[in-house]
């Protein structure tokens, strides 16, 4: 008699377990979809254009810089590992590595051996005279092109203001 | 009874195959990437419908033929099992063949209508995807393996008491139909196979951590939520199957050591329960979650963007079924046609993951 009772328990244990699994699944699924849709507001999406002239590693770095500029990527926040990032991009790990090193050179991120990549945890200081000069050097030829294309100073200043606004609001 | 069992399996396979297009993302039709704005193209809708009805019809005809043959001819068990499996495979192959015809048609349509011309192909990545991912912890998959190891130790403790012939295979009715002489190896062969299977489920769950997510640029939030849910429930599904197999094979094995627990009706009920339970799990996974979570409802108020499309990856999908992408470090990728996962075959690790368990299983059977 005892044995038969034991057998019944073993035999129905699986069915019971199955039942628990499905109940959990149903409850979980309800909560999960509700929760995640509610607080999904702060997601940082990165967009890479396939048919752009800008190299992909630069696009990647630029997108991350915009995230930092908007404050979406906070100091000390971790970035995905090279492998995971490359998998999400479906692109070579080398590309991600290049972007990370480019950003590390600018001291916007820190690559810590083994523990991963983080956004610069120390406050990024205001541009030095040298950094300012470098930025100016990069903008200069673009402005020259604008002048050649008959854009007035006001139009170019407007364009700049608009771009700053777009960056802050996250408009692509 | 066995006939009914096989008929049920055949019906299940047929229905699952026939309605596959319903469980998939809208943006993939027969293994071809379809940009958001073409998903409701009449031709595609028609092809999907035709696929479903043709596969369903072939399956039902095969089922009727099979039932007629089995019930009128009264074949011996061996022939019955052989033919039943044969019919299942034949139905599967026919549906795959029909899939290929559809695949080629959609491919042609895509080229003719120039679905990609003038569109911005964009890849979207969520930086915190890994942090948001809620897979079951690795320990959950290791616990069943520990149970198996415990059973191996227990077997060796009880080794002298075991019968001289060890059952190594069980028929559909739960009665052992193949035996091996008792050796230190054959007495734990079943458990070793179990360990291989459990290891595969563990790897499946681990592999998802390094599998790239493909977020639809036209509908970022919805697609992100669905992807996260899909991965999470895949790990649930894997654990569920792993635990179920452990219970079934573990019980069978214990029965060899303690024959008194092997009541005929229990030995009969266990594989049947297992089968039903697995089918229910598969059905829930396909219908409730869907491929890439496509059947999970998301309350996303942000409007869909029509001018952006995902990067077209058709060139990496041979026949829309096999993924070869050298650049992509992902090992596991979401299937394009079918619910579940496949491997990135351009990666040597994928071949190892595929071949090693097979070799182990064949090796164990061979050594018996």
Contacts between the chains, C-beta under 8 A, distances in Angstrom:
chain1	res1	chain2	res2	distance
A	3	B	260	6.6
A	3	B	261	7.2
A	4	B	263	8.0
A	6	B	261	7.6
A	7	B	261	6.0
A	7	B	263	6.0
A	7	B	266	5.8
A	10	B	251	6.6
A	10	B	261	7.5
A	10	B	266	7.8
A	11	B	266	5.2
A	11	B	269	6.3
A	11	B	270	7.0
A	11	B	273	7.9
A	13	B	247	7.2
A	14	B	244	6.8
A	14	B	247	5.0
A	14	B	248	7.7
A	14	B	270	7.6
A	14	B	273	6.1
A	14	B	274	7.5
A	14	B	277	7.1
A	15	B	273	6.4
A	15	B	277	7.5
A	17	B	243	6.8
A	17	B	247	7.6
A	18	B	240	7.8
A	18	B	244	7.6
A	18	B	277	4.9
A	18	B	280	7.6
A	18	B	281	7.9
A	21	B	236	7.6
A	21	B	240	5.5
A	21	B	281	7.9
A	22	B	280	7.8
A	22	B	284	7.0
A	25	B	233	7.4
A	25	B	236	6.6
A	25	B	284	7.1
A	25	B	288	7.9
A	29	B	229	7.6
A	29	B	233	7.7
A	29	B	288	6.9
A	29	B	296	7.5
A	32	B	229	6.3
A	32	B	232	7.5
A	33	B	225	6.9
A	33	B	229	6.9
A	33	B	296	6.0
A	33	B	297	6.5
A	33	B	298	6.4
A	33	B	299	7.9
A	36	B	132	7.9
A	36	B	225	5.2
A	36	B	228	6.8
A	36	B	229	7.8
A	37	B	221	7.5
A	37	B	225	6.2
A	37	B	298	5.5
A	37	B	299	4.9
A	37	B	300	6.6
A	40	B	221	5.5
A	40	B	224	7.3
A	40	B	225	6.7
A	43	B	126	5.6
A	43	B	128	6.9
A	43	B	220	7.8
A	43	B	221	7.2
A	43	B	224	6.7
A	44	B	126	7.0
A	44	B	127	4.6
A	44	B	128	6.7
A	45	B	124	5.5
A	45	B	125	7.0
A	45	B	126	5.8
A	45	B	127	7.9
A	45	B	215	7.5
A	45	B	220	5.7
A	46	B	124	7.0
A	46	B	125	4.5
A	46	B	126	7.8
A	46	B	127	6.2
A	47	B	122	5.2
A	47	B	123	7.2
A	47	B	124	5.5
A	47	B	125	8.0
A	47	B	217	7.0
A	48	B	122	6.8
A	48	B	123	4.5
A	48	B	125	7.4
A	49	B	120	6.3
A	49	B	121	7.1
A	49	B	122	5.7
A	50	B	121	4.0
A	50	B	122	7.0
A	50	B	123	6.8
A	50	B	311	4.7
A	51	B	120	7.5
A	51	B	121	5.9
A	67	B	127	7.3
A	73	B	127	7.3
A	78	B	131	7.9
A	79	B	127	6.4
A	80	B	127	6.3
A	80	B	129	7.2
A	80	B	130	5.7
A	83	B	210	6.2
A	83	B	329	5.3
A	84	B	129	7.8
A	84	B	130	5.7
A	84	B	209	7.6
A	84	B	210	6.4
A	84	B	212	8.0
A	85	B	125	7.0
A	86	B	212	7.7
A	86	B	327	7.8
A	86	B	328	7.3
A	86	B	329	5.1
A	87	B	210	5.8
A	87	B	211	6.3
A	87	B	212	3.5
A	87	B	328	6.3
A	87	B	329	5.1
A	87	B	330	4.2
A	88	B	125	4.5
A	88	B	126	7.7
A	88	B	129	6.4
A	88	B	212	4.5
A	88	B	213	5.4
A	89	B	123	5.8
A	89	B	125	5.9
A	89	B	212	7.0
A	90	B	123	6.8
A	90	B	212	5.5
A	90	B	214	7.5
A	90	B	311	7.2
A	90	B	313	6.8
A	90	B	325	6.6
A	90	B	327	6.9
A	90	B	328	4.6
A	90	B	330	7.5
A	91	B	123	7.9
A	91	B	327	5.4
A	91	B	328	7.2
A	92	B	327	4.5
A	93	B	329	5.6
